Amino acid sequence: RQRVALGRALVRKPRVFLMDEPLSNLDAQLRVEMREEIRRLHETYGITTIYVTHDQEEAMALSDRMAVLRDGEIQQCDAPQAIYDNPASLFVAQFIGSPPINVLRAGNSDELTRAGVPTRPTHAGEAILGARPADVVVYNDPRPDALDCEVLLSEPTGSDLWIIGSWHGQRIKGRAAPGFDIRRGTRAHFQIPKEKLYWFDVANGARIRR
């Protein structure tokens, strides 16, 4: 019925489409197929489309420009990749991106400093540190620029192997090379590139710029 409704709207050649969760009742495979079809139709007909979805992957894949809303207010509006790379707040950073961004209460940890991870921009007070799991590299062997963590879980997904660790009671997720041999309860070392860090204000979640 959803596909028939879309076809009926297309033949009318409207000036604007308003789609509210149009793929919500479809199974996973059909969702992907229809997502591709909607994108193809949009590029073929060039009709402006306002597309509402709670699926951030769907939003990233379909949109030329994306608005992230919270409680009816726009938190950030930009190209999807720009929002992913430069989130305006902790809420946006946590909402956009899969797996979700790592969030660590940095404080003034000496261990972070020894690992070469600055705990905050020099002009800011206490901050929350964010790092995307895709940017965090996990190793077996100790490294001076990595955080020593207890392994909680590993998630093989074929092309990637995600390792979930615990650092002083805080959850952190990173990516290891396929075939990485590690078991729950052992130690692994999570390296966070300095250039891939984000800082957010503890009080209101706003992004702190360097």
C-alpha positions as CSV (number, residue, x, y, z in Angstrom):
1,R,0.0,0.0,0.0
2,Q,2.9,2.4,0.8
3,R,4.4,1.8,-2.7
4,V,1.0,2.2,-4.4
5,A,0.5,5.5,-2.6
6,L,3.9,6.7,-3.7
7,G,3.1,5.8,-7.3
8,R,-0.2,7.7,-7.1
9,A,1.5,10.7,-5.9
10,L,4.2,10.5,-8.6
11,V,1.7,10.5,-11.5
12,R,0.2,13.8,-10.3
13,K,3.6,15.4,-10.7
14,P,3.4,17.6,-7.5
15,R,5.7,20.5,-6.8
16,V,6.7,19.1,-3.4
17,F,6.6,15.7,-1.7
18,L,6.0,15.4,2.0
19,M,6.9,11.9,3.2
20,D,6.4,11.0,6.9
21,E,8.1,7.7,7.7
22,P,7.2,6.2,4.3
23,L,9.3,3.0,4.9
24,S,8.4,2.3,8.5
25,N,6.3,-0.8,8.0
26,L,8.6,-2.6,5.5
27,D,11.0,-5.4,6.3
28,A,14.8,-4.7,6.3
29,Q,15.5,-5.8,2.7
30,L,12.5,-4.0,1.2
31,R,13.4,-0.8,3.1
32,V,16.8,-0.8,1.5
33,E,15.3,-1.4,-2.0
34,M,12.7,1.3,-1.5
35,R,15.3,3.7,-0.2
36,E,17.3,3.3,-3.4
37,E,14.1,3.7,-5.5
38,I,13.1,6.9,-3.7
39,R,16.5,8.4,-4.3
40,R,16.4,7.4,-8.0
41,L,13.0,8.9,-8.4
42,H,14.1,12.1,-6.7
43,E,17.1,12.4,-9.0
44,T,14.9,11.6,-12.1
45,Y,12.1,14.0,-11.5
46,G,13.9,16.6,-9.4
47,I,10.9,17.2,-7.2
48,T,11.6,18.8,-3.8
49,T,11.0,16.2,-1.1
50,I,10.7,16.8,2.6
51,Y,11.3,13.4,4.3
52,V,10.7,12.7,8.0
53,T,12.4,9.8,9.6
54,H,13.8,8.6,12.9
55,D,16.3,6.4,11.1
56,Q,19.5,8.4,10.9
57,E,21.1,6.0,8.3
58,E,18.1,6.6,6.1
59,A,18.4,10.3,6.5
60,M,22.1,10.3,5.7
61,A,21.6,8.1,2.6
62,L,18.7,10.1,1.1
63,S,19.1,13.7,1.9
64,D,21.0,16.5,0.2
65,R,20.3,18.7,3.3
66,M,19.4,17.4,6.7
67,A,17.8,19.0,9.8
68,V,18.2,17.4,13.2
69,L,15.2,18.2,15.5
70,R,14.8,17.9,19.2
71,D,11.5,18.8,20.9
72,G,10.3,20.6,17.8
73,E,13.4,22.8,17.5
74,I,16.1,22.5,14.8
75,Q,19.5,21.7,16.5
76,Q,21.5,21.7,13.2
77,C,20.8,22.0,9.5
78,D,23.5,21.2,6.9
79,A,24.7,18.6,4.4
80,P,24.6,15.1,6.0
81,Q,28.4,14.6,5.9
82,A,29.0,18.1,7.4
83,I,26.7,17.3,10.3
84,Y,28.5,13.9,10.9
85,D,31.9,15.5,10.8
86,N,31.1,18.7,12.7
87,P,28.1,18.1,15.1
88,A,27.0,21.3,16.8
89,S,26.1,19.6,20.1
90,L,26.4,16.3,22.0
91,F,22.8,15.5,21.1
92,V,23.5,15.8,17.4
93,A,26.7,13.8,17.8
94,Q,25.0,11.0,19.6
95,F,22.0,10.9,17.2
96,I,24.0,10.9,14.0
97,G,26.4,8.1,13.4
98,S,26.4,4.3,13.6
99,P,27.8,2.9,15.9
100,P,27.0,5.8,18.2
101,I,29.8,8.1,19.3
102,N,31.9,7.3,22.3
103,V,31.3,9.7,25.2
104,L,33.8,9.9,28.1
105,R,33.8,12.1,31.1
106,A,37.3,13.4,30.6
107,G,37.9,15.5,33.8
108,N,41.7,15.9,34.3
109,S,42.7,12.3,33.9
110,D,46.5,11.8,33.9
111,E,46.0,8.6,31.9
112,L,44.4,10.5,29.1
113,T,47.2,13.0,29.1
114,R,49.8,10.2,29.0
115,A,48.0,8.6,26.1
116,G,48.4,11.9,24.2
117,V,44.7,12.7,24.5
118,P,44.1,16.3,25.6
119,T,41.3,16.2,28.1
120,R,39.8,19.6,27.0
121,P,40.6,22.6,24.9
122,T,42.9,24.9,26.9
123,H,40.3,27.7,27.1
124,A,37.5,25.5,28.4
125,G,36.4,24.1,31.8
126,E,35.4,20.5,32.4
127,A,34.3,18.9,29.1
128,I,32.9,15.7,27.8
129,L,35.1,14.0,25.2
130,G,33.6,12.4,22.1
131,A,35.3,10.0,19.6
132,R,33.6,8.1,16.9
133,P,34.1,4.3,17.1
134,A,35.2,4.2,13.4
135,D,38.2,6.5,14.4
136,V,39.2,4.5,17.5
137,V,41.8,1.7,16.7
138,V,42.1,-1.3,19.0
139,Y,45.3,-3.2,19.5
140,N,46.4,-6.3,21.4
141,D,49.7,-5.0,22.5
142,P,50.3,-2.0,24.9
143,R,51.0,1.3,23.3
144,P,52.0,4.6,25.1
145,D,49.4,6.5,23.1
146,A,46.4,4.2,23.8
147,L,44.0,3.6,26.7
148,D,44.3,0.3,28.6
149,C,40.8,-1.2,28.7
150,E,39.0,-4.4,29.8
151,V,37.3,-6.1,26.9
152,L,33.5,-6.5,27.5
153,L,32.4,-7.7,24.1
154,S,33.4,-8.2,20.5
155,E,31.0,-7.7,17.6
156,P,32.2,-9.2,14.2
157,T,30.2,-7.8,11.3
158,G,32.2,-9.3,8.4
159,S,34.2,-6.3,7.1
160,D,34.7,-4.9,10.6
161,L,35.3,-6.2,14.1
162,W,34.0,-3.9,16.8
163,I,35.5,-4.2,20.3
164,I,33.7,-2.8,23.3
165,G,35.8,-2.1,26.3
166,S,35.6,-0.5,29.8
167,W,37.8,2.3,30.8
168,H,37.4,3.3,34.5
169,G,33.8,2.1,34.3
170,Q,33.1,4.0,31.1
171,R,32.1,2.2,27.9
172,I,34.3,2.7,24.8
173,K,34.0,1.1,21.4
174,G,36.6,0.8,18.7
175,R,37.5,-1.1,15.5
176,A,40.0,-3.9,15.2
177,A,41.4,-5.6,12.2
178,P,39.3,-8.7,11.1
179,G,40.8,-11.8,12.7
180,F,41.8,-9.9,15.8
181,D,42.0,-12.5,18.6
182,I,40.8,-11.3,21.9
183,R,38.4,-12.6,24.6
184,R,36.1,-11.0,27.1
185,G,37.8,-10.1,30.3
186,T,41.3,-9.6,28.7
187,R,43.0,-6.3,28.1
188,A,43.0,-4.3,24.8
189,H,44.4,-0.9,24.0
190,F,42.2,1.8,22.4
191,Q,44.0,4.5,20.4
192,I,42.1,7.7,19.8
193,P,43.6,10.1,17.2
194,K,43.8,13.6,18.6
195,E,42.6,15.1,15.4
196,K,39.4,13.1,15.6
197,L,38.3,14.3,19.0
198,Y,35.2,16.3,19.9
199,W,34.6,18.3,23.1
200,F,31.2,19.2,24.5
201,D,30.2,21.4,27.5
202,V,29.2,19.4,30.5
203,A,26.4,21.8,31.4
204,N,24.5,22.1,28.2
205,G,26.1,19.7,25.7
206,A,27.2,22.5,23.3
207,R,30.2,21.8,21.1
208,I,33.4,23.4,22.4
209,R,35.6,24.6,19.5
210,R,39.4,24.6,19.7
